[in-house]
Amino acid sequence: MQLIRKLWKLPRIIGFGFAVILTSVLAYIFPGTAVEIGDIDFIGQASLPTGVIFQKTELGGLSGITYDSKTDLYYAISDDRSQKSPARFYTLKIDLSNGELKQGGIVPVGVTTLLTENGKTFAAGKIDSEGIAITSKNTVFISSEGDAGQFVNPFIKEFSLTSGKAINTLSVPDKFLPSRDRKQGIRNNLAFESLTITPNEKQLFTASENALIQDGSQAKPNISTPCRILQYNLISQQPEKEFLYATEAVAPVFDISKRFAHGLPDLLALDNQGHFLSIERSFTGLGFSVALFQVSLEGATDISNIESISQTNLKTIKPVQKKLLLDLKQLDLLLDNIEGLTLGARLPDGNRSLILVSDNNFLNLQRTQILAFRLKIESPLMRLLRRLTPSFKP
């Protein structure tokens, strides 16, 4: 009987062994293969009321967030334009130790003032910091939308994580800069909201929240807007590619044409092969609507040499691929102005967490809301192993 049982298991053992060998070979040939999200589960929320004072600053306007796995700390950028206090980012602890986020699980532990290369604080109105991404060099990159109305250029700078002083500035292509005739460049408050760095730290990505003036209309009820994803090579410190990201056309709950808002507030690089998560966030007349998408650059047209999308045959441009991962209205939550996301701490079950943060606009009717999710992230090799050996459980 034991011999029969061993013979019965033999094909499964051979199949498993073959899968392991094949995946090992593929991993050697194709290192750093792409990942996809297998599943996503909501694991809780926590919030801070508007008006919280921390280290003599008002904690609010959190528009971007990034996570340092070495210290288990999160860094969240405030979009205060040096008006309430000098431009700054906050250090947060987020307790996910029990595999969920509960009210009281967010604790601010530090605030860092941003300084120019000359060691001065940023003057009021000269910065609108929106995106933040950490590096392994004890630095963070931060994006600023600038102020198109006042011809203040957007920027992407690298800052010391400890001192907050700017140490490097990436050049921004001219097509993104506001012009005096107002015929090109970013739209006010619709510029570099997003910022993310690939795991190997060779590339940085940001994007316009809405179309550049020369590229087309900003988002309107039932009308999409063509955003540009801007890719930097962090080895050469230069911009190298651009891609078209078309937002969803969103229908408002009722006619609020003058107050309707929709755009691309953040991106998150999942791997080194051009796969991301994106947030699209809308104010549709009855609160906020938020959706998470999986995004791929595979096959997308490099539009860095195209000065105006609106004057180009769109049939010649292949946009990035998008797939809806989660419409947050399914969570039956009162959502706030979600603008930032980051991969967070690993959960007790081994899966990775995803953290979303809201910008309360420093308004009493809003709050700083943090949402937590469990992500099941799979590589192609893992998916192949599952198909070859259905009983395999990592």
Stockholm file with secondary structure:
# STOCKHOLM 1.0

chainA/1-394         MQLIRKLWKLPRIIGFGFAVILTSVLAYIFPGTAVEIGDIDFIGQASLPTGVIFQKTELGGLSGITYDSKTDLYYAISDDRSQKSPARFYTLKIDLSNGELKQGGIVPVGVTTLLTENGKTFAAGKIDSEGIAITSKNTVFISSEGDAGQFVNPFIKEFSLTSGKAINTLSVPDKFLPSRDRKQGIRNNLAFESLTITPNEKQLFTASENALIQDGSQAKPNISTPCRILQYNLISQQPEKEFLYATEAVAPVFDISKRFAHGLPDLLALDNQGHFLSIERSFTGLGFSVALFQVSLEGATDISNIESISQTNLKTIKPVQKKLLLDLKQLDLLLDNIEGLTLGARLPDGNRSLILVSDNNFLNLQRTQILAFRLKIESPLMRLLRRLTPSFKP
#=GR chainA/1-394 SS CHHHHHHHHHHHHHHHHHHHHHHHHHHHHSTTCCCEEEEEEEEEEEEEETTCEETTEECCCEEEEEEETTTTEEEEEECCCSSSSSSEEEEEEECCTTSSBCTTCEEEEEEEECBCTTSCBCCTTSCCEEEEEECTTSEEEEEECCBGGGTBCCEEEEEETTTCBEEEEECCCGGGSCCTTSSSSCCTTCSBCCCEECTTSSEEEEEBSSCCGGGCCCCBTTBCCEEEEEEEETTTTEEEEEEEEECCCCCCSSCCTTTCEEEEEEEEECSSSSEEEEEEEEECSSSEEEEEEEEECTTCCCCTTCSCSTTSCGGGCCCCEEEEEEEGGGGCCCCCCEEEEEEEEECTTSCEEEEEEECCTTCTTCEEEEEEEEEEEECHHHHHHHHHCTTCCC
#=GC SS_cons         CHHHHHHHHHHHHHHHHHHHHHHHHHHHHSTTCCCEEEEEEEEEEEEEETTCEETTEECCCEEEEEEETTTTEEEEEECCCSSSSSSEEEEEEECCTTSSBCTTCEEEEEEEECBCTTSCBCCTTSCCEEEEEECTTSEEEEEECCBGGGTBCCEEEEEETTTCBEEEEECCCGGGSCCTTSSSSCCTTCSBCCCEECTTSSEEEEEBSSCCGGGCCCCBTTBCCEEEEEEEETTTTEEEEEEEEECCCCCCSSCCTTTCEEEEEEEEECSSSSEEEEEEEEECSSSEEEEEEEEECTTCCCCTTCSCSTTSCGGGCCCCEEEEEEEGGGGCCCCCCEEEEEEEEECTTSCEEEEEEECCTTCTTCEEEEEEEEEEEECHHHHHHHHHCTTCCC
//
